[in-house]
Amino acid sequence: MKVAIYPGSFDPITYGHMDIIDRASGLFDKIVIAIAKSESKNPLFSLEDRIKLVKNIFSDNSKVDVLGFPRQLTVDIAKEQNACAIIRGLRAVSDFEYEFQLATMNRSLAPDIESIFLTPKESLIYVSSSLIKEICDLKGDISKFVHPTVEQALKAKLSES
């Protein structure tokens, strides 16, 4: 069984992330969405809430598993999940330098685990979680960028603030 992990903070998950997961599902037997606690990023949603959202969205996809992790090396999670690859999304050339550096370091730490770069479809290339949160906070329409479950959760969360 070919397993890949897709690590990230997913605060919140967007249609761009979902497109990457769908593309990866065509390449691998199992995709483990590894949601980082990411305290340094000051996430809007708790780790538990992000896990629930992603599990809810992919509940009908038997190829997708979801897990949360605290501070831990991505390659260690990949090893724990018996993954042969780490999926990373690239939106723009500006992402490449950082992602290339990460991939090179990961290869140094775990030479048997490949880094695979996927791009979302063109209509989602500019979508980021931080932009989505800002648009929603300013009462903009985010329905074409996130799953309805995420839209509802974001609106509820931001109305608490």
TALIN-V708508 format. One record per pair of residues at least 24 apart in sequence whose C-alpha atoms are under 10 Angstrom apart, sorted by the first residue. I is the first residue (numbers start at 1). J is the second residue. If there is no record, write none. Layout:
i:I j:J
i:I j:J
//
This chain:
i:1 j:28
i:1 j:29
i:1 j:30
i:1 j:82
i:1 j:83
i:1 j:84
i:2 j:27
i:2 j:28
i:2 j:29
i:2 j:30
i:2 j:31
i:2 j:82
i:2 j:83
i:2 j:84
i:2 j:85
i:3 j:27
i:3 j:28
i:3 j:29
i:3 j:30
i:3 j:31
i:3 j:32
i:3 j:63
i:3 j:64
i:3 j:78
i:3 j:81
i:3 j:82
i:3 j:83
i:3 j:84
i:3 j:85
i:3 j:86
i:4 j:28
i:4 j:29
i:4 j:30
i:4 j:31
i:4 j:32
i:4 j:33
i:4 j:64
i:4 j:78
i:4 j:81
i:4 j:82
i:4 j:83
i:4 j:84
i:4 j:85
i:4 j:86
i:4 j:87
i:4 j:113
i:4 j:114
i:4 j:115
i:4 j:116
i:5 j:30
i:5 j:31
i:5 j:32
i:5 j:33
i:5 j:34
i:5 j:35
i:5 j:64
i:5 j:65
i:5 j:66
i:5 j:74
i:5 j:75
i:5 j:77
i:5 j:78
i:5 j:79
i:5 j:81
i:5 j:82
i:5 j:83
i:5 j:84
i:5 j:85
i:5 j:86
i:5 j:87
i:5 j:88
i:5 j:115
i:6 j:31
i:6 j:32
i:6 j:33
i:6 j:34
i:6 j:35
i:6 j:66
i:6 j:74
i:6 j:78
i:6 j:85
i:6 j:86
i:6 j:87
i:6 j:88
i:6 j:89
i:6 j:116
i:7 j:32
i:7 j:33
i:7 j:34
i:7 j:35
i:7 j:36
i:7 j:67
i:7 j:68
i:7 j:69
i:7 j:74
i:7 j:77
i:7 j:78
i:7 j:86
i:7 j:87
i:7 j:88
i:7 j:89
i:8 j:33
i:8 j:34
i:8 j:35
i:8 j:36
i:8 j:37
i:8 j:38
i:8 j:68
i:8 j:74
i:8 j:87
i:8 j:88
i:8 j:89
i:9 j:33
i:9 j:34
i:9 j:35
i:9 j:36
i:9 j:37
i:9 j:38
i:9 j:39
i:9 j:41
i:9 j:43
i:9 j:45
i:9 j:47
i:9 j:50
i:9 j:51
i:9 j:68
i:9 j:69
i:9 j:129
i:10 j:34
i:10 j:35
i:10 j:36
i:10 j:37
i:10 j:38
i:10 j:43
i:10 j:45
i:10 j:47
i:10 j:50
i:10 j:51
i:10 j:53
i:10 j:54
i:10 j:128
i:10 j:129
i:11 j:35
i:11 j:36
i:11 j:37
i:11 j:38
i:11 j:41
i:11 j:42
i:11 j:43
i:11 j:44
i:11 j:45
i:11 j:46
i:11 j:47
i:11 j:49
i:11 j:50
i:11 j:51
i:11 j:53
i:11 j:128
i:11 j:129
i:11 j:130
i:11 j:132
i:11 j:133
i:11 j:150
i:11 j:154
i:12 j:43
i:12 j:44
i:12 j:45
i:12 j:49
i:12 j:50
i:12 j:51
i:12 j:53
i:12 j:54
i:12 j:128
i:12 j:129
i:12 j:130
i:12 j:132
i:12 j:133
i:12 j:146
i:12 j:147
i:12 j:150
i:12 j:151
i:12 j:153
i:12 j:154
i:13 j:50
i:13 j:51
i:13 j:53
i:13 j:54
i:13 j:57
i:13 j:128
i:13 j:129
i:13 j:132
i:13 j:145
i:13 j:146
i:13 j:147
i:13 j:150
i:14 j:54
i:14 j:124
i:14 j:127
i:14 j:128
i:14 j:129
i:14 j:132
i:14 j:142
i:14 j:144
i:14 j:145
i:14 j:146
i:14 j:147
i:14 j:150
i:14 j:151
i:15 j:120
i:15 j:121
i:15 j:123
i:15 j:124
i:15 j:127
i:15 j:128
i:15 j:129
i:15 j:143
i:15 j:144
i:15 j:145
i:15 j:146
i:15 j:147
i:16 j:89
i:16 j:91
i:16 j:119
i:16 j:120
i:16 j:121
i:16 j:122
i:16 j:123
i:16 j:124
i:16 j:125
i:16 j:126
i:16 j:127
i:16 j:128
i:16 j:129
i:16 j:145
i:16 j:146
i:17 j:88
i:17 j:89
i:17 j:119
i:17 j:120
i:17 j:124
i:17 j:127
i:17 j:128
i:17 j:129
i:17 j:146
i:18 j:54
i:18 j:57
i:18 j:58
i:18 j:120
i:18 j:146
i:18 j:147
i:19 j:89
i:19 j:118
i:19 j:119
i:19 j:120
i:19 j:121
i:19 j:124
i:20 j:87
i:20 j:88
i:20 j:89
i:20 j:90
i:20 j:117
i:20 j:118
i:20 j:119
i:20 j:120
i:20 j:121
i:21 j:58
i:21 j:63
i:21 j:64
i:21 j:87
i:21 j:88
i:21 j:89
i:21 j:118
i:21 j:120
i:22 j:61
i:22 j:63
i:22 j:64
i:22 j:120
i:23 j:118
i:23 j:119
i:23 j:120
i:23 j:121
i:24 j:87
i:24 j:88
i:24 j:116
i:24 j:117
i:24 j:118
i:25 j:61
i:25 j:63
i:25 j:64
i:26 j:63
i:28 j:63
i:28 j:83
i:28 j:84
i:28 j:85
i:29 j:62
i:29 j:63
i:29 j:64
i:30 j:61
i:30 j:62
i:30 j:63
i:30 j:64
i:30 j:65
i:30 j:83
i:31 j:61
i:31 j:62
i:31 j:63
i:31 j:64
i:31 j:65
i:31 j:66
i:31 j:81
i:31 j:83
i:31 j:85
i:31 j:86
i:31 j:87
i:32 j:63
i:32 j:64
i:32 j:65
i:32 j:66
i:32 j:67
i:32 j:77
i:32 j:78
i:32 j:81
i:32 j:83
i:32 j:86
i:32 j:87
i:33 j:64
i:33 j:65
i:33 j:66
i:33 j:67
i:33 j:68
i:33 j:87
i:34 j:65
i:34 j:66
i:34 j:67
i:34 j:68
i:34 j:69
i:34 j:74
i:34 j:77
i:34 j:78
i:35 j:66
i:35 j:67
i:35 j:68
i:35 j:69
i:35 j:70
i:36 j:67
i:36 j:68
i:36 j:69
i:36 j:70
i:36 j:71
i:36 j:72
i:36 j:74
i:37 j:68
i:37 j:69
i:37 j:70
i:37 j:71
i:37 j:72
i:38 j:69
i:38 j:70
i:38 j:71
i:39 j:70
i:39 j:71
i:43 j:130
i:44 j:130
i:44 j:133
i:44 j:154
i:44 j:157
i:44 j:158
i:45 j:153
i:45 j:154
i:45 j:157
i:49 j:153
i:50 j:150
i:50 j:153
i:53 j:147
i:53 j:149
i:53 j:150
i:53 j:153
i:54 j:147
i:54 j:149
i:54 j:150
i:56 j:149
i:56 j:150
i:57 j:147
i:57 j:148
i:57 j:149
i:57 j:150
i:73 j:106
i:73 j:109
i:74 j:102
i:74 j:106
i:74 j:110
i:75 j:105
i:75 j:106
i:75 j:107
i:75 j:109
i:75 j:110
i:75 j:111
i:75 j:112
i:75 j:113
i:75 j:114
i:76 j:106
i:76 j:109
i:76 j:110
i:78 j:110
i:78 j:113
i:79 j:110
i:79 j:112
i:79 j:113
i:82 j:113
i:83 j:112
i:83 j:113
i:83 j:114
i:84 j:112
i:84 j:113
i:84 j:114
i:84 j:115
i:85 j:112
i:85 j:113
i:85 j:114
i:85 j:115
i:85 j:116
i:86 j:113
i:86 j:114
i:86 j:115
i:86 j:116
i:86 j:117
i:87 j:114
i:87 j:115
i:87 j:116
i:87 j:117
i:87 j:118
i:88 j:115
i:88 j:116
i:88 j:117
i:88 j:118
i:88 j:119
i:89 j:116
i:89 j:117
i:89 j:118
i:89 j:119
i:89 j:120
i:89 j:125
i:90 j:117
i:90 j:118
i:90 j:119
i:90 j:120
i:90 j:125
i:91 j:118
i:91 j:119
i:91 j:120
i:91 j:121
i:91 j:122
i:91 j:124
i:91 j:125
i:91 j:126
i:91 j:127
i:91 j:128
i:92 j:119
i:92 j:125
i:92 j:126
i:133 j:158
i:134 j:158
i:137 j:161
//
